[in-house]
Amino acid sequence: MQYALERLIETLPQFLGDYTPVPLPTSQLAYKDVTVEDDAALTQDFLWKRVSHFFRPNDIIISETGTSAFGIVQSHFPGKVIGISQVLYGSIGFATGCAAGCSFAAEELDPTRRVILFTGEGSMQLTVQSISDCCRWNLNPYLFVLNNSGYTIEKLIHGPKKDYNNIQPWDYSKVLSCFATNHEYENCRVSSQGQLDSLLSSQKFNTPDKIRMIELMLPAFDAPQNLVEQAKISEKTNV
């Protein structure tokens, strides 16, 4: 894609003619208007707006297949951020291992560079052992786990009441204590807007000096608007 985009940039000017740039749609600037209601429940809409202000240049951001992949495109990346996602093949579970690999690369390039993972709790259960590699080699990614009671993207598109879209609940507060026997770690569980805002505003939290798991407690069936719209299209086209 990088090669294709470079050629596209070279070729486009001859077709632009009298085109005049226009401002971005208001929806793409929505992250600037995020407001915090301390006791309000955490939602996907608030999450993706708020993390836009948490990101900083040179971050490496990995978003898992599912609500994370749809939600992250509603966030704002500052300059020099690397974003990694995998919507095309939809290999659920890839992202946790990907975060481990990115953490190895970041350590070699710049140990202060942050690696930030967004994944669903179901996806994490598929490749959770990758966290063990991070702990073994003293790597410090941020592991944001979206806990919304099962495979939400599958529920929206292929069966909201199907048992196979539910998963066995885990106590994620104990995952790092299981793996990080010789590595410093921090567990956080967030269920309100105020809690997330306070956490992301903390200078200490913003320093990647330990591996962190942040469990985000989200309502079941809550999803980014673009995913909801896609689900409606799929429902109409499926027989």
C-alpha positions as protocol buffer text, in pm:
chain_id: "A"
residue {
  index: 1
  type: MET
  ca { x: 0 y: 0 z: 0 }
}
residue {
  index: 2
  type: GLN
  ca { x: 285 y: 242 z: 69 }
}
residue {
  index: 3
  type: TYR
  ca { x: 411 y: 207 z: -289 }
}
residue {
  index: 4
  type: ALA
  ca { x: 58 y: 243 z: -428 }
}
residue {
  index: 5
  type: LEU
  ca { x: -7 y: 557 z: -223 }
}
residue {
  index: 6
  type: GLU
  ca { x: 323 y: 712 z: -328 }
}
residue {
  index: 7
  type: ARG
  ca { x: 237 y: 660 z: -696 }
}
residue {
  index: 8
  type: LEU
  ca { x: -115 y: 792 z: -636 }
}
residue {
  index: 9
  type: ILE
  ca { x: 23 y: 1110 z: -479 }
}
residue {
  index: 10
  type: GLU
  ca { x: 251 y: 1158 z: -780 }
}
residue {
  index: 11
  type: THR
  ca { x: -31 y: 1102 z: -1029 }
}
residue {
  index: 12
  type: LEU
  ca { x: -325 y: 1286 z: -871 }
}
residue {
  index: 13
  type: PRO
  ca { x: -217 y: 1648 z: -936 }
}
residue {
  index: 14
  type: GLN
  ca { x: -278 y: 1619 z: -1310 }
}
residue {
  index: 15
  type: PHE
  ca { x: -641 y: 1528 z: -1243 }
}
residue {
  index: 16
  type: LEU
  ca { x: -719 y: 1786 z: -974 }
}
residue {
  index: 17
  type: GLY
  ca { x: -793 y: 2075 z: -1207 }
}
residue {
  index: 18
  type: ASP
  ca { x: -965 y: 2354 z: -1016 }
}
residue {
  index: 19
  type: TYR
  ca { x: -1018 y: 2146 z: -703 }
}
residue {
  index: 20
  type: THR
  ca { x: -1016 y: 2351 z: -382 }
}
residue {
  index: 21
  type: PRO
  ca { x: -950 y: 2174 z: -50 }
}
residue {
  index: 22
  type: VAL
  ca { x: -1238 y: 2180 z: 196 }
}
residue {
  index: 23
  type: PRO
  ca { x: -1234 y: 2143 z: 574 }
}
residue {
  index: 24
  type: LEU
  ca { x: -1262 y: 1797 z: 725 }
}
residue {
  index: 25
  type: PRO
  ca { x: -1616 y: 1685 z: 811 }
}
residue {
  index: 26
  type: THR
  ca { x: -1715 y: 1776 z: 1165 }
}
residue {
  index: 27
  type: SER
  ca { x: -1739 y: 1406 z: 1252 }
}
residue {
  index: 28
  type: GLN
  ca { x: -1365 y: 1367 z: 1195 }
}
residue {
  index: 29
  type: LEU
  ca { x: -1293 y: 1646 z: 1442 }
}
residue {
  index: 30
  type: ALA
  ca { x: -1527 y: 1511 z: 1710 }
}
residue {
  index: 31
  type: TYR
  ca { x: -1237 y: 1407 z: 1933 }
}
residue {
  index: 32
  type: LYS
  ca { x: -1175 y: 1777 z: 2006 }
}
residue {
  index: 33
  type: ASP
  ca { x: -1514 y: 1810 z: 2172 }
}
residue {
  index: 34
  type: VAL
  ca { x: -1480 y: 1526 z: 2422 }
}
residue {
  index: 35
  type: THR
  ca { x: -1642 y: 1609 z: 2756 }
}
residue {
  index: 36
  type: VAL
  ca { x: -1603 y: 1408 z: 3074 }
}
residue {
  index: 37
  type: GLU
  ca { x: -1892 y: 1312 z: 3299 }
}
residue {
  index: 38
  type: ASP
  ca { x: -1713 y: 1161 z: 3597 }
}
residue {
  index: 39
  type: ASP
  ca { x: -1976 y: 906 z: 3701 }
}
residue {
  index: 40
  type: ALA
  ca { x: -2106 y: 826 z: 3352 }
}
residue {
  index: 41
  type: ALA
  ca { x: -2052 y: 473 z: 3227 }
}
residue {
  index: 42
  type: LEU
  ca { x: -1765 y: 416 z: 2988 }
}
residue {
  index: 43
  type: THR
  ca { x: -1878 y: 386 z: 2625 }
}
residue {
  index: 44
  type: GLN
  ca { x: -1710 y: 319 z: 2293 }
}
residue {
  index: 45
  type: ASP
  ca { x: -1789 y: 668 z: 2172 }
}
residue {
  index: 46
  type: PHE
  ca { x: -1618 y: 830 z: 2469 }
}
residue {
  index: 47
  type: LEU
  ca { x: -1328 y: 585 z: 2467 }
}
residue {
  index: 48
  type: TRP
  ca { x: -1211 y: 654 z: 2115 }
}
residue {
  index: 49
  type: LYS
  ca { x: -1243 y: 1030 z: 2155 }
}
residue {
  index: 50
  type: ARG
  ca { x: -1055 y: 1033 z: 2485 }
}
residue {
  index: 51
  type: VAL
  ca { x: -764 y: 814 z: 2380 }
}
residue {
  index: 52
  type: SER
  ca { x: -699 y: 1058 z: 2095 }
}
residue {
  index: 53
  type: HIS
  ca { x: -563 y: 1295 z: 2360 }
}
residue {
  index: 54
  type: PHE
  ca { x: -358 y: 1015 z: 2519 }
}
residue {
  index: 55
  type: PHE
  ca { x: -170 y: 932 z: 2199 }
}
residue {
  index: 56
  type: ARG
  ca { x: 155 y: 1111 z: 2130 }
}
residue {
  index: 57
  type: PRO
  ca { x: 403 y: 1122 z: 1838 }
}
residue {
  index: 58
  type: ASN
  ca { x: 599 y: 801 z: 1773 }
}
residue {
  index: 59
  type: ASP
  ca { x: 348 y: 575 z: 1950 }
}
residue {
  index: 60
  type: ILE
  ca { x: 289 y: 233 z: 1795 }
}
residue {
  index: 61
  type: ILE
  ca { x: -82 y: 153 z: 1816 }
}
residue {
  index: 62
  type: ILE
  ca { x: -218 y: -196 z: 1748 }
}
residue {
  index: 63
  type: SER
  ca { x: -592 y: -250 z: 1714 }
}
residue {
  index: 64
  type: GLU
  ca { x: -744 y: -598 z: 1715 }
}
residue {
  index: 65
  type: THR
  ca { x: -1002 y: -725 z: 1468 }
}
residue {
  index: 66
  type: GLY
  ca { x: -1349 y: -629 z: 1591 }
}
residue {
  index: 67
  type: THR
  ca { x: -1471 y: -321 z: 1774 }
}
residue {
  index: 68
  type: SER
  ca { x: -1112 y: -204 z: 1827 }
}
residue {
  index: 69
  type: ALA
  ca { x: -1041 y: -196 z: 1454 }
}
residue {
  index: 70
  type: PHE
  ca { x: -1362 y: -6 z: 1383 }
}
residue {
  index: 71
  type: GLY
  ca { x: -1323 y: 228 z: 1680 }
}
residue {
  index: 72
  type: ILE
  ca { x: -962 y: 326 z: 1622 }
}
residue {
  index: 73
  type: VAL
  ca { x: -1045 y: 491 z: 1287 }
}
residue {
  index: 74
  type: GLN
  ca { x: -1261 y: 736 z: 1483 }
}
residue {
  index: 75
  type: SER
  ca { x: -958 y: 842 z: 1687 }
}
residue {
  index: 76
  type: HIS
  ca { x: -702 y: 1105 z: 1599 }
}
residue {
  index: 77
  type: PHE
  ca { x: -334 y: 1013 z: 1557 }
}
residue {
  index: 78
  type: PRO
  ca { x: -66 y: 1279 z: 1604 }
}
residue {
  index: 79
  type: GLY
  ca { x: 229 y: 1287 z: 1364 }
}
residue {
  index: 80
  type: LYS
  ca { x: 472 y: 996 z: 1332 }
}
residue {
  index: 81
  type: VAL
  ca { x: 238 y: 743 z: 1487 }
}
residue {
  index: 82
  type: ILE
  ca { x: 246 y: 389 z: 1348 }
}
residue {
  index: 83
  type: GLY
  ca { x: -98 y: 227 z: 1337 }
}
residue {
  index: 84
  type: ILE
  ca { x: -133 y: -148 z: 1285 }
}
residue {
  index: 85
  type: SER
  ca { x: -461 y: -326 z: 1222 }
}
residue {
  index: 86
  type: GLN
  ca { x: -581 y: -624 z: 1023 }
}
residue {
  index: 87
  type: VAL
  ca { x: -936 y: -587 z: 901 }
}
residue {
  index: 88
  type: LEU
  ca { x: -892 y: -770 z: 570 }
}
residue {
  index: 89
  type: TYR
  ca { x: -812 y: -1120 z: 696 }
}
residue {
  index: 90
  type: GLY
  ca { x: -990 y: -1085 z: 1029 }
}
residue {
  index: 91
  type: SER
  ca { x: -754 y: -1312 z: 1223 }
}
residue {
  index: 92
  type: ILE
  ca { x: -898 y: -1265 z: 1570 }
}
residue {
  index: 93
  type: GLY
  ca { x: -623 y: -1286 z: 1830 }
}
residue {
  index: 94
  type: PHE
  ca { x: -338 y: -1156 z: 1613 }
}
residue {
  index: 95
  type: ALA
  ca { x: -302 y: -827 z: 1798 }
}
residue {
  index: 96
  type: THR
  ca { x: -161 y: -943 z: 2133 }
}
residue {
  index: 97
  type: GLY
  ca { x: 125 y: -1126 z: 1964 }
}
residue {
  index: 98
  type: CYS
  ca { x: 169 y: -829 z: 1733 }
}
residue {
  index: 99
  type: ALA
  ca { x: 203 y: -600 z: 2035 }
}
residue {
  index: 100
  type: ALA
  ca { x: 477 y: -826 z: 2173 }
}
residue {
  index: 101
  type: GLY
  ca { x: 664 y: -811 z: 1841 }
}
residue {
  index: 102
  type: CYS
  ca { x: 626 y: -434 z: 1820 }
}
residue {
  index: 103
  type: SER
  ca { x: 758 y: -404 z: 2176 }
}
residue {
  index: 104
  type: PHE
  ca { x: 1074 y: -590 z: 2076 }
}
residue {
  index: 105
  type: ALA
  ca { x: 1123 y: -355 z: 1780 }
}
residue {
  index: 106
  type: ALA
  ca { x: 1049 y: -43 z: 1985 }
}
residue {
  index: 107
  type: GLU
  ca { x: 1300 y: -143 z: 2252 }
}
residue {
  index: 108
  type: GLU
  ca { x: 1569 y: -173 z: 1987 }
}
residue {
  index: 109
  type: LEU
  ca { x: 1481 y: 155 z: 1813 }
}
residue {
  index: 110
  type: ASP
  ca { x: 1387 y: 371 z: 2113 }
}
residue {
  index: 111
  type: PRO
  ca { x: 1310 y: 233 z: 2462 }
}
residue {
  index: 112
  type: THR
  ca { x: 1094 y: 537 z: 2542 }
}
residue {
  index: 113
  type: ARG
  ca { x: 863 y: 465 z: 2251 }
}
residue {
  index: 114
  type: ARG
  ca { x: 520 y: 344 z: 2363 }
}
residue {
  index: 115
  type: VAL
  ca { x: 342 y: 37 z: 2230 }
}
residue {
  index: 116
  type: ILE
  ca { x: -35 y: 50 z: 2284 }
}
residue {
  index: 117
  type: LEU
  ca { x: -269 y: -243 z: 2225 }
}
residue {
  index: 118
  type: PHE
  ca { x: -648 y: -233 z: 2198 }
}
residue {
  index: 119
  type: THR
  ca { x: -808 y: -577 z: 2197 }
}
residue {
  index: 120
  type: GLY
  ca { x: -1129 y: -747 z: 2296 }
}
residue {
  index: 121
  type: GLU
  ca { x: -1138 y: -983 z: 2592 }
}
residue {
  index: 122
  type: GLY
  ca { x: -1233 y: -1271 z: 2364 }
}
residue {
  index: 123
  type: SER
  ca { x: -947 y: -1201 z: 2127 }
}
residue {
  index: 124
  type: MET
  ca { x: -697 y: -1182 z: 2410 }
}
residue {
  index: 125
  type: GLN
  ca { x: -798 y: -1526 z: 2533 }
}
residue {
  index: 126
  type: LEU
  ca { x: -678 y: -1674 z: 2203 }
}
residue {
  index: 127
  type: THR
  ca { x: -317 y: -1554 z: 2229 }
}
residue {
  index: 128
  type: VAL
  ca { x: -275 y: -1445 z: 2590 }
}
residue {
  index: 129
  type: GLN
  ca { x: 54 y: -1637 z: 2617 }
}
residue {
  index: 130
  type: SER
  ca { x: 221 y: -1358 z: 2418 }
}
residue {
  index: 131
  type: ILE
  ca { x: 213 y: -1155 z: 2739 }
}
residue {
  index: 132
  type: SER
  ca { x: 453 y: -1409 z: 2885 }
}
residue {
  index: 133
  type: ASP
  ca { x: 707 y: -1318 z: 2615 }
}
residue {
  index: 134
  type: CYS
  ca { x: 674 y: -950 z: 2707 }
}
residue {
  index: 135
  type: CYS
  ca { x: 738 y: -1027 z: 3072 }
}
residue {
  index: 136
  type: ARG
  ca { x: 1030 y: -1257 z: 3001 }
}
residue {
  index: 137
  type: TRP
  ca { x: 1209 y: -988 z: 2803 }
}
residue {
  index: 138
  type: ASN
  ca { x: 1106 y: -693 z: 3024 }
}
residue {
  index: 139
  type: LEU
  ca { x: 888 y: -526 z: 2762 }
}
residue {
  index: 140
  type: ASN
  ca { x: 632 y: -266 z: 2864 }
}
residue {
  index: 141
  type: PRO
  ca { x: 333 y: -239 z: 2631 }
}
residue {
  index: 142
  type: TYR
  ca { x: -2 y: -90 z: 2734 }
}
residue {
  index: 143
  type: LEU
  ca { x: -265 y: -364 z: 2705 }
}
residue {
  index: 144
  type: PHE
  ca { x: -614 y: -211 z: 2680 }
}
residue {
  index: 145
  type: VAL
  ca { x: -870 y: -492 z: 2701 }
}
residue {
  index: 146
  type: LEU
  ca { x: -1223 y: -406 z: 2591 }
}
residue {
  index: 147
  type: ASN
  ca { x: -1446 y: -622 z: 2811 }
}
residue {
  index: 148
  type: ASN
  ca { x: -1793 y: -612 z: 2658 }
}
residue {
  index: 149
  type: SER
  ca { x: -1917 y: -962 z: 2739 }
}
residue {
  index: 150
  type: GLY
  ca { x: -1820 y: -1164 z: 2435 }
}
residue {
  index: 151
  type: TYR
  ca { x: -1757 y: -1127 z: 2064 }
}
residue {
  index: 152
  type: THR
  ca { x: -1951 y: -807 z: 2006 }
}
residue {
  index: 153
  type: ILE
  ca { x: -1873 y: -775 z: 1635 }
}
residue {
  index: 154
  type: GLU
  ca { x: -1999 y: -1130 z: 1580 }
}
residue {
  index: 155
  type: LYS
  ca { x: -2311 y: -1064 z: 1786 }
}
residue {
  index: 156
  type: LEU
  ca { x: -2395 y: -758 z: 1580 }
}
residue {
  index: 157
  type: ILE
  ca { x: -2341 y: -925 z: 1245 }
}
residue {
  index: 158
  type: HIS
  ca { x: -2399 y: -1299 z: 1303 }
}
residue {
  index: 159
  type: GLY
  ca { x: -2625 y: -1377 z: 1593 }
}
residue {
  index: 160
  type: PRO
  ca { x: -2682 y: -1162 z: 1902 }
}
residue {
  index: 161
  type: LYS
  ca { x: -2827 y: -1454 z: 2099 }
}
residue {
  index: 162
  type: LYS
  ca { x: -2596 y: -1733 z: 1985 }
}
residue {
  index: 163
  type: ASP
  ca { x: -2411 y: -1901 z: 2270 }
}
residue {
  index: 164
  type: TYR
  ca { x: -2095 y: -1940 z: 2063 }
}
residue {
  index: 165
  type: ASN
  ca { x: -2053 y: -1561 z: 2065 }
}
residue {
  index: 166
  type: ASN
  ca { x: -2020 y: -1564 z: 2443 }
}
residue {
  index: 167
  type: ILE
  ca { x: -1699 y: -1648 z: 2624 }
}
residue {
  index: 168
  type: GLN
  ca { x: -1588 y: -1770 z: 2965 }
}
residue {
  index: 169
  type: PRO
  ca { x: -1531 y: -1460 z: 3185 }
}
residue {
  index: 170
  type: TRP
  ca { x: -1175 y: -1420 z: 3315 }
}
residue {
  index: 171
  type: ASP
  ca { x: -1043 y: -1224 z: 3610 }
}
residue {
  index: 172
  type: TYR
  ca { x: -810 y: -1006 z: 3405 }
}
residue {
  index: 173
  type: SER
  ca { x: -667 y: -847 z: 3717 }
}
residue {
  index: 174
  type: LYS
  ca { x: -479 y: -1173 z: 3772 }
}
residue {
  index: 175
  type: VAL
  ca { x: -339 y: -1225 z: 3423 }
}
residue {
  index: 176
  type: LEU
  ca { x: -25 y: -1017 z: 3474 }
}
residue {
  index: 177
  type: SER
  ca { x: 40 y: -1164 z: 3817 }
}
residue {
  index: 178
  type: CYS
  ca { x: 37 y: -1504 z: 3647 }
}
residue {
  index: 179
  type: PHE
  ca { x: 298 y: -1413 z: 3386 }
}
residue {
  index: 180
  type: ALA
  ca { x: 498 y: -1125 z: 3538 }
}
residue {
  index: 181
  type: THR
  ca { x: 669 y: -1319 z: 3815 }
}
residue {
  index: 182
  type: ASN
  ca { x: 996 y: -1130 z: 3758 }
}
residue {
  index: 183
  type: HIS
  ca { x: 872 y: -813 z: 3587 }
}
residue {
  index: 184
  type: GLU
  ca { x: 705 y: -500 z: 3724 }
}
residue {
  index: 185
  type: TYR
  ca { x: 341 y: -464 z: 3623 }
}
residue {
  index: 186
  type: GLU
  ca { x: 24 y: -264 z: 3689 }
}
residue {
  index: 187
  type: ASN
  ca { x: -341 y: -365 z: 3664 }
}
residue {
  index: 188
  type: CYS
  ca { x: -624 y: -118 z: 3617 }
}
residue {
  index: 189
  type: ARG
  ca { x: -998 y: -167 z: 3580 }
}
residue {
  index: 190
  type: VAL
  ca { x: -1195 y: 125 z: 3437 }
}
residue {
  index: 191
  type: SER
  ca { x: -1573 y: 148 z: 3419 }
}
residue {
  index: 192
  type: SER
  ca { x: -1650 y: 523 z: 3416 }
}
residue {
  index: 193
  type: GLN
  ca { x: -1550 y: 824 z: 3209 }
}
residue {
  index: 194
  type: GLY
  ca { x: -1393 y: 991 z: 3509 }
}
residue {
  index: 195
  type: GLN
  ca { x: -1176 y: 689 z: 3588 }
}
residue {
  index: 196
  type: LEU
  ca { x: -1044 y: 669 z: 3234 }
}
residue {
  index: 197
  type: ASP
  ca { x: -982 y: 1043 z: 3212 }
}
residue {
  index: 198
  type: SER
  ca { x: -793 y: 1043 z: 3541 }
}
residue {
  index: 199
  type: LEU
  ca { x: -582 y: 746 z: 3437 }
}
residue {
  index: 200
  type: LEU
  ca { x: -489 y: 880 z: 3095 }
}
residue {
  index: 201
  type: SER
  ca { x: -407 y: 1222 z: 3244 }
}
residue {
  index: 202
  type: SER
  ca { x: -158 y: 1076 z: 3492 }
}
residue {
  index: 203
  type: GLN
  ca { x: 204 y: 1154 z: 3407 }
}
residue {
  index: 204
  type: LYS
  ca { x: 310 y: 837 z: 3584 }
}
residue {
  index: 205
  type: PHE
  ca { x: 74 y: 628 z: 3373 }
}
residue {
  index: 206
  type: ASN
  ca { x: 205 y: 794 z: 3056 }
}
residue {
  index: 207
  type: THR
  ca { x: 558 y: 669 z: 3131 }
}
residue {
  index: 208
  type: PRO
  ca { x: 614 y: 322 z: 2979 }
}
residue {
  index: 209
  type: ASP
  ca { x: 822 y: 188 z: 3268 }
}
residue {
  index: 210
  type: LYS
  ca { x: 620 y: -132 z: 3331 }
}
residue {
  index: 211
  type: ILE
  ca { x: 377 y: -358 z: 3154 }
}
residue {
  index: 212
  type: ARG
  ca { x: 18 y: -247 z: 3212 }
}
residue {
  index: 213
  type: MET
  ca { x: -318 y: -411 z: 3159 }
}
residue {
  index: 214
  type: ILE
  ca { x: -616 y: -178 z: 3152 }
}
residue {
  index: 215
  type: GLU
  ca { x: -950 y: -358 z: 3156 }
}
residue {
  index: 216
  type: LEU
  ca { x: -1218 y: -136 z: 3004 }
}
residue {
  index: 217
  type: MET
  ca { x: -1565 y: -233 z: 3126 }
}
residue {
  index: 218
  type: LEU
  ca { x: -1803 y: -156 z: 2839 }
}
residue {
  index: 219
  type: PRO
  ca { x: -2173 y: -228 z: 2798 }
}
residue {
  index: 220
  type: ALA
  ca { x: -2266 y: -537 z: 2599 }
}
residue {
  index: 221
  type: PHE
  ca { x: -2358 y: -456 z: 2237 }
}
residue {
  index: 222
  type: ASP
  ca { x: -2202 y: -110 z: 2266 }
}
residue {
  index: 223
  type: ALA
  ca { x: -2000 y: -53 z: 1949 }
}
residue {
  index: 224
  type: PRO
  ca { x: -1852 y: 224 z: 1733 }
}
residue {
  index: 225
  type: GLN
  ca { x: -2113 y: 383 z: 1508 }
}
residue {
  index: 226
  type: ASN
  ca { x: -1936 y: 275 z: 1188 }
}
residue {
  index: 227
  type: LEU
  ca { x: -1956 y: -88 z: 1301 }
}
residue {
  index: 228
  type: VAL
  ca { x: -2326 y: -54 z: 1384 }
}
residue {
  index: 229
  type: GLU
  ca { x: -2387 y: 80 z: 1034 }
}
residue {
  index: 230
  type: GLN
  ca { x: -2189 y: -207 z: 882 }
}
residue {
  index: 231
  type: ALA
  ca { x: -2391 y: -457 z: 1084 }
}
residue {
  index: 232
  type: LYS
  ca { x: -2716 y: -312 z: 945 }
}
residue {
  index: 233
  type: ILE
  ca { x: -2585 y: -352 z: 591 }
}
residue {
  index: 234
  type: SER
  ca { x: -2480 y: -712 z: 660 }
}
residue {
  index: 235
  type: GLU
  ca { x: -2820 y: -792 z: 809 }
}
residue {
  index: 236
  type: LYS
  ca { x: -2992 y: -673 z: 491 }
}
residue {
  index: 237
  type: THR
  ca { x: -2762 y: -867 z: 258 }
}
residue {
  index: 238
  type: ASN
  ca { x: -2745 y: -1195 z: 454 }
}
residue {
  index: 239
  type: VAL
  ca { x: -3001 y: -1464 z: 382 }
}
